Amino acid sequence: MSLHWTLIAGFLYLEIGVVVLLMVPFVSSRTWHAVFKSRFLRGLQSQLITFFYIIAAILLLFFLDAVREAWKYNAIEHKEGAATSHLDAQMQTHMRLFRAQRNMYISGFAGFLCLIINRLVNLLSNNATLQAEKEAALKQAESASKAAESLLNAGDSGDSNKKSANTKELESKVAKLEKELSAANKNVESMKSQAENVSQEYDRLMEEKDRLQRKVNIMPQDKKDD
């Protein structure tokens, strides 16, 4: 394997490790969100985005080159098979075709895992943000409920003359607080549904990662058979 394909294969193994690390169950999405939003990574955000697009473009070019090589040697193999060429030439063609197919799989999986890592980072950040908004909405609803109870208790403990004078004001405040509580509950329900969608997408990406891992594990066996 040449140097650049060795580097791409090493980058693929690094991506697999990053995906496994991001999907570790005992590390919460808030922890990853704090890491992603740290001062160090914020300073490197623009450079990281540029680096990501450069790596994706390089992997795409190598993938297209590997596809071209695979097509070329596949066509040569069919020609040599039809012409019943020498066994050494056929073995050399088979070897080059295998290398081209191997390089195609390596570059393709590496580029695909780049997209998966980018998607996982976005999902983890969005999930952490939704959880924070959910807790804030719940606290707001609890404070609104406590304020309504305190207003009702203050109205009950007052004199009968003051009660008749402040009844309309208390009712308007209670109605306003009830509207705020209803809006907060709606926000909580919407955030719950969004969190469920994020969780389903996360599970789907885990299944896709497992499927890619099985394909990568099959590749050395195919090479050993050849």
C-alpha positions in Angstrom: 0.0 0.0 0.0 1.4 3.4 -1.0 2.0 6.2 1.5 -1.1 8.3 0.7 -3.4 5.2 0.9 -1.8 4.3 4.2 -2.6 7.7 5.5 -6.2 7.5 4.3 -6.5 4.1 5.9 -5.1 5.5 9.2 -7.6 8.4 8.9 -10.4 5.9 8.5 -9.4 4.0 11.6 -9.2 7.4 13.5 -12.7 8.2 12.3 -14.0 4.9 13.6 -12.5 5.6 17.0 -14.1 9.1 17.1 -17.5 7.6 16.2 -17.2 5.0 18.9 -16.1 7.7 21.4 -19.1 9.9 20.5 -21.5 7.1 21.0 -20.2 6.1 24.4 -23.4 5.8 26.5 -22.1 7.1 29.8 -21.0 10.5 28.4 -24.0 12.8 28.2 -24.7 15.1 25.3 -24.2 18.1 27.6 -20.7 17.0 28.3 -20.0 16.8 24.5 -21.7 20.2 24.0 -19.5 21.8 26.7 -16.5 20.3 24.9 -17.6 21.5 21.5 -18.3 25.0 22.8 -15.1 25.3 24.8 -12.9 28.3 24.4 -10.2 26.3 22.6 -12.5 24.8 20.0 -14.3 28.1 19.5 -11.0 29.7 18.6 -10.3 26.9 16.0 -13.9 26.8 14.7 -13.2 28.5 11.4 -10.0 26.5 10.8 -11.8 23.2 11.6 -14.6 23.9 9.2 -12.0 24.7 6.4 -10.0 21.6 7.3 -13.2 19.5 7.2 -14.1 20.7 3.6 -10.5 20.2 2.5 -10.4 16.6 3.8 -13.8 15.8 2.3 -12.7 17.1 -1.1 -9.5 15.1 -1.0 -11.3 11.9 0.0 -13.8 12.5 -2.8 -11.0 12.9 -5.4 -9.3 9.7 -4.2 -12.6 7.8 -4.2 -13.3 8.9 -7.8 -9.8 7.9 -8.8 -10.2 4.5 -7.2 -13.6 4.0 -9.0 -11.9 4.8 -12.3 -9.1 2.4 -11.6 -11.5 -0.4 -10.6 -13.5 0.1 -13.8 -10.3 0.1 -15.9 -8.9 -3.1 -14.5 -12.3 -4.7 -14.5 -12.5 -4.0 -18.3 -9.0 -5.4 -18.7 -9.9 -8.5 -16.8 -12.9 -9.2 -19.1 -10.7 -8.6 -22.2 -8.0 -10.9 -21.0 -10.5 -13.6 -19.9 -12.0 -13.5 -23.4 -8.6 -13.7 -25.0 -7.4 -16.4 -22.7 -4.2 -14.5 -21.8 -1.3 -15.8 -19.8 -1.8 -16.8 -16.2 0.8 -14.3 -14.8 -1.0 -11.4 -16.6 -4.3 -12.5 -15.3 -3.0 -12.7 -11.7 -1.4 -9.3 -12.1 -4.6 -7.8 -13.3 -6.6 -9.5 -10.5 -4.1 -8.0 -8.0 -4.5 -4.5 -9.4 -8.2 -4.8 -9.5 -8.3 -5.9 -5.9 -6.1 -2.9 -4.9 -8.4 -0.5 -6.8 -11.5 -2.0 -5.1 -9.8 -1.9 -1.7 -8.8 1.8 -2.2 -12.4 2.5 -3.3 -13.8 1.0 -0.1 -11.3 2.8 2.1 -11.8 6.2 0.6 -15.6 5.8 0.4 -16.0 4.7 4.0 -13.6 7.5 5.2 -15.6 10.1 3.4 -18.9 8.7 4.6 -17.7 8.7 8.2 -16.8 12.3 7.9 -20.4 13.1 7.2 -21.5 10.8 10.1 -19.2 12.6 12.5 -20.4 16.0 11.4 -24.0 14.8 11.9 -23.3 13.3 15.3 -21.7 16.5 16.5 -24.7 18.6 15.4 -27.2 16.1 16.9 -25.4 16.0 20.3 -25.2 19.9 20.4 -28.9 20.2 19.5 -29.9 17.6 22.0 -28.0 19.4 24.8 -29.6 22.7 23.8 -33.1 21.1 23.8 -32.5 19.7 27.3 -31.4 23.0 28.6 -34.5 24.8 27.1 -36.8 22.1 28.5 -35.5 22.6 32.0 -35.7 26.4 31.7 -39.4 26.0 30.5 -40.2 23.7 33.4 -38.7 26.1 35.9 -40.6 29.0 34.3 -43.9 27.0 34.6 -43.2 26.1 38.2 -42.4 29.8 39.1 -45.6 30.9 37.3 -47.6 28.3 39.3 -46.1 29.4 42.6 -46.8 33.0 41.8 -50.4 32.2 41.0 -50.8 30.4 44.3 -49.1 33.2 46.3 -51.5 35.7 44.7 -54.5 33.6 45.6 -53.3 33.1 49.1 -52.6 36.9 49.5 -56.2 37.6 48.2 -57.7 35.1 50.7 -55.8 36.5 53.7 -56.8 40.1 53.0 -59.8 42.0 54.4 -63.2 41.6 52.8 -63.1 45.2 51.6 -59.7 44.8 50.0 -60.7 41.5 48.5 -63.6 42.9 46.6 -61.4 45.8 45.3 -58.6 43.5 44.2 -60.6 40.6 42.8 -60.5 41.8 39.2 -56.8 42.5 39.3 -56.1 39.0 40.8 -58.2 37.3 38.2 -56.4 39.1 35.4 -53.0 38.1 36.8 -54.1 34.5 37.3 -55.4 34.4 33.7 -52.2 35.8 32.5 -50.1 33.3 34.5 -52.3 30.4 33.2 -51.7 31.5 29.7 -47.9 31.6 30.4 -48.1 28.1 32.0 -50.0 26.8 29.0 -47.5 28.2 26.6 -44.6 26.7 28.7 -46.3 23.3 28.6 -46.7 23.5 24.8 -43.0 24.4 24.5 -42.1 21.4 26.8 -44.2 19.0 24.6 -42.6 20.3 21.4 -39.1 20.0 22.9 -39.9 16.4 24.0 -41.0 15.5 20.5 -37.8 17.1 19.1 -35.7 15.2 21.7 -37.4 11.9 20.6 -36.6 12.7 16.9 -33.0 13.4 17.8 -32.8 10.1 19.8 -34.3 8.2 16.8 -31.8 9.8 14.4 -29.0 8.9 16.9 -30.1 5.3 17.0 -30.3 5.2 13.2 -26.7 6.5 12.9 -25.6 3.9 15.4 -27.1 1.2 13.2 -25.5 2.7 10.1 -22.1 2.7 11.9 -22.5 -1.0 12.9 -23.3 -1.9 9.3 -20.2 0.0 8.0 -18.1 -1.6 10.7 -19.2 -5.1 9.5 -18.3 -4.2 5.9 -14.8 -2.9 7.0 -14.3 -6.1 8.9 -15.2 -8.2 5.9 -12.5 -6.5 3.7 -9.5 -8.2 5.3 -11.2 -11.6 4.9 -11.8 -10.8 1.1 -8.1 -9.9 0.8 -7.1 -13.1 2.6 -9.3 -15.2 0.2 -7.7 -13.5 -2.8 
